[in-house]
Amino acid sequence: MNRRFKVIVEKTKDGYVAYPVGLQGVVVSDGNTVEEAVANLKSAIVFHLETFGKDALGELLSPEAVYLTEAEVAVDVQFSA
């Protein structure tokens, strides 16, 4: 059985980070290109499902159920050198 996940890909200073929407738990991958990050994510999803079983599958999401929004928070963090 195949399952299609919505995937968010973010550009970082070191490449790309990808993570799926609609999967229980945290699954993240990275790569030098979008394609590499998504390919690595596919492997990470398979490993996650083999480890946690079908209970890790969330509900299927339609495109209308996925949102990109913003949240503003106060950040008062002291960084040490």
Steps between C-alpha positions, in 0.01 A plus 500: 500500500634844412414814692559853376614754761502876479863604546637834614847586374698790645814655354776538758851639482629142469246361250142388552295349784184298433228368726160338439158621607251245631739258668497445876839575654797694374657409167751737342764463232745720319695511178706721274210528253121488529503162326760359739312628806174341377675172411653491849159579646345202322755274668437667836123449464546130419727458804252690721210280389705181544590615851161630620256314276179616340404698812753760383284575197292811549188580307528574131501875446356682205688805369234718662592357842865609483580858601809714496471779753709697747526516877683784671663428835725700730852362489727594788785254467854567610754344268838412643810542288 
